[in-house]
Amino acid sequence: MIVVHHLNNSRSQRILWLLEELGLEYEVKRYERDPKTMLAPPELKAVHPLGKSPVITDGELTLAESGAIIQYLTDTYDQNALAPAQGTAQRLEFIYWLHYAEGSAMSPLLLKLVFNRVESAPMPFFIKPVARGIAGKAKSSFIEPQIRQHLDYMNDHLAATGWFVGDEFTAADVQMSFPLEAAAARGGLDENWPHLIGYLRRIHERQAYQRALQRGGEYDILG
């Protein structure tokens, strides 16, 4: 039995979604973030040394990292053609988006989150203007332009077919969902990027996506 070690409001939500798309039986073991620090509980370190989610166990296998989990699940269990065949050009494109999601798209979004917290963090009154000035400059001069560049890139890519690989939904779309949901929640993604907004609407309407939300519970990144 596949077990998903699921942290609320995290990347593990898309693993639940993929499992629903694949039609596989699985168990959800829930973990809750610390309400003050928003960090994962220490119990996750008993599953994987980094103590982060997603992590799955499948028999003797323990596997972390969303892209690796998605590739493992599609290579091992995919009966629904959610990944292109090995040795094809589309397979290479599929692997590209699995890596791009975390390696490129998420980086400026995470930086924006960090600098937003710097701006709002409690600190001595005489330091606050300096900290806010540095954070604001970093966001306006580097982080936000980077986010817009990536949004433009993804929006242009989706203009042709509406999906990231080929002209049909694949597991690459599952991987790409999280950075786009994060961008919509805190990265400025709006109707100025119509293909991305349309993409989010389409994936949110999928029955497997809705079932995964019911299994996973709280997912405030959508708000």
N, C-alpha and C positions, 0 to 999 in steps of 0.2 A: 504494500500500500504506500502510495506517495503521501508524504506529510509535508505540508507547507507551514513553516514557522513564520507566522504572519504578524507583523507589527502594524498597528493602526496608523493610518495616514502615511503610508510608505510605498516604496516601489514594489513590495510584494503583492499589492493589489493586482498588478498586471499579470502576475504568475497565476493567481486564481482565475483571472479572465482567460488566459491561454488554456488552462486545464478544462475550463468550461467549453471553450471552442473545440478542444480535442475530444470532448465527451468522456473524459477519464474520471474514475473514482479517486477521491483523495480526501485526506483528513486535514483540517485546519487546527493548528495549535496556536492560540492567540497570546500575544504579548502587548502590553500597554506602555506607551511612553510615559516618562515622568512628567507630570503636569507643569512643573516649574522649569526644568531644563530641556524638556522635549526630547531627551535622549532615550535610547532603548534600555530596557531593564538588564541588569547583569546576568539574568538567567539565560539570555541568548548566547553568552559566551560558553555555556556548557554545550551548545550545539556547534558553534563555530568560533574560533579564537577571536575574531574581530567583533563578535557580538552585535552584528548588524543583520538587517533583513533586506531582501529575501534570502532565505536558506531553505533548501528542500532536503529531505532524506528519502531515499528510495532503496529499500533493503539495506545493504551495507554501505551504500553511497551517501555521502554528505556533500552537497554542492551549493556554493554561494555565487553571487553576481548574476544579475538579471540576464545579461546576454548569454552567459554560459548555460544558465538554466534553460533558457528558451531554445538554444541550439540542442542541448541534450534531449529535451522533451520532444522536439520535432524530429530529431534523428532517430529516437528510440520508439516513439509511440504514434507518430503522425500518420493517420489514415485519411486525413481530410485535405491533403495537398496544401498545407499551410506554409510549406517551405519549398522553394524551387529545387529541382533535381540537382544532384551533385554533378559538377563538371560543366554546368551551363553558365552563360553570362549573367542570367538572372540570379543564380546562386551567389555569385560574387557580389552582386548589388545587394542581395539580402544580407550577406555578412557585413558589408559596408555599413548599412543602416543599424545593424545590431551594435556595432562599435561606435558609430557617430552619435547615437543617442546620449551615451554617457561621456564619451571622450571629448565631444565638441559641443553639442547642444546644451548640456547641463552645466558646463563650467561657468559661463557668465551668469546664468540664473542663480547658481549657488553663491557666486560672488556678490550678486545684488542682495540676496538674503542676508549674507554676513554683514554687509555695509549698512543695510537697513537696521539691523540689530545694534550696530555701533551707534547709529544716530539716536536710537531710542533707549540705549542702556543707561541706567543710573550711574552718575559720576559727579565729582565735585563741580560746582557751578563754573569755576574758572577754567576748567578743562573742556567742558561741554562745547563751547563755541568752536574750539580748535578741532575737536574730534568730529563734530558735525561738518565743519568746513572741509576736512580731509575726505570724509566719507562722501560728501556731496560732489566734490571735485572728481573723485575716482569713478563715481557712477556716471556723471555727465560726460566726462572726457574719454572714458574707456568702456565701462561695463555696458551701459545702455546702447551705445553705438554697436557694440559687439552683438548684443541681443537682437537689435534690429537687422543686422547683417544676416544672422542665422534665420530669422523669421522670413526675410526676403528670399533667402535661398530655398527654404523648405516650401514656402508658398509657390514659388516659381516651379519647383519640382512637381508639386501636386496638381498644377494646372492641366497637365496632359491627361491623366487618368483618374486622379483623385485618391490614388494609393501610392505607397512608397516603392513597391516593387511590382512591375508589370501593371496589368489593368484589373487585378482582383485583390481582395484582402489577403494578407499573409501574416505570419507571426512577426514580421518586421513592423507591422502596424501596431501590434501589441507593445513592442519595445519602444516605439516612438511616441506612444500615447502619453507617457509620464512627462517628458520635457514639454510637450505642448500643453498639457493640463497645468503644469507649473507655470508656463509662460502666460496662460490665460488668467491664472490666479494672482501672479505677482510680477510678471515680466512685461506687461503692457500689451499682450496679444489682444486685438480687438478686430472690428470689422474692416480695418485697413488692410488686413490680410484675409480676404474672403475665402480663399481655398483652404486655409488652415481652420478657419471657423467652421466651414462646411464639413471638413474632415472630422472635427471633434463632434459635431452633431451626428454624423453618420455612425461613428463608433459608439457613441453613448446610446444610440437607438438599438444596437445589436442585443439580441436576447441573451446571448452568453455574457455580455458585459453586465447586463442587469442582474443576471443570476449571481455573478461574481460579487457584485455589490451586496447582495443579500447574504452571501456567505461571509464576506469580509467585514461587514459592519462599517463603523465610522470611517469616512473618507473625506475629510474637510478640504482637501486640496481642490475639490470641485467647486467650492464656494468662493 
